[in-house]
């Protein structure tokens, strides 16, 4: 047993020696290095030198934003509806006059005239809405007027203001009567009883319903009827006063006209009374000067001239000597001519002729009294062939009849 242990120990020692010798024979450098390192101790670590960092100047150019040029914006073209042709009827029409007394210009809904025209006219379908916003609105273009610097001019200007106030009242009363009729048609037994008691059963009467207290029934049909009826009564009273004022002013202007020296010496005239101008044609008078219910626009408008019915193509004569100041298309007037005759009563006197079928003069042309300047037609806002004839002082219309 002891011998076997010894043999095993010797074999182990011999194997270990063999392995050591083999390692030394295979790597003698490592063995020498290991012996040297064991003799000299640990080797010092190498010192790393700092590398120089390059310092290069870097400069970037400034960045400019790109320039963008946008084309100008243009509104899209809007094509307005065309005006339907006027149908001929016995009732001719004519344009109104100067600027309305109410402040602010109403929104104009215009339909362009023929190419090269000098004005525009309101679409008849838009006229009621325009009048509802401003009952004194003019539906025709108007020539400029002179400043009222003399007593006579101020009197003519006052007449124009009164006439437009009458136009305003007429349109307001028409609208108020329509509103009252709608209220009265409502199912309110109290309102029907009051209407019967105060108006004798007439639902279209404009009598004030004074038996009701508007403060108690303000938000009821009865209260609205009371308010509308009271507004109609007040408007009618003011309308009477304004018409009396208009009559007084017109009479004073006519007296001055009769005392005015002759402006022209017409060669071919058919004068009436002590007038100073010749008649433009021998036609039937179908509409006088003043506020009227316009047959074309179906609203109350100031009629600033007279209408003389005549067949299409009838010659139109100049009412006096003068110079043509305007000629061409002029909105609701259609083919329109104005002649300046100098001054009368300290104011610029002119005559104007509307709705012509043909224009036979040119701007700046001198004409003689009785000279043919155009032919009767039905152009513009017209319902039938006729001549619309105006007399203007300082650009403001006055009744032509005292001048003829």
Secondary structure, 3 states (H helix, E strand, C coil): CHHHHHHHHHHHHHHHHHHHHHHHHHCHHHHHHHHHHHHHCCCCCCCCCCCCCCCCCCCCCCCCCCCCCCCCCCCCCCCCCCCCCCCCCCCCCCCCCCCCCCCCCCCCCEEECCCCCCCEEECHHHHHHHHHHCCCCCCCCCCCCCCCCCHHHHHHHHHHHHHHHHHHHHHHHHHHHHHHHHHHCCCCHHHHHHHHHHHCCCCCCCCCCCCCCCCCCCCCHHHHHHHHHHHHHHHHHHHHHHHHHHHHHHHHHHHHHHHCCCCCCCCCCCCCCCCCCCCCCCCEEEECCEEEECCCCCCEEEECCEEEECCCCCEEECCCCEEEEEEEECHHHCEEEEEEEEEECCEEEEEEEEEEEEECCCCCCEECCCCEEEEEECCCCCCCCEEEEEEEECCEEECCHHHC
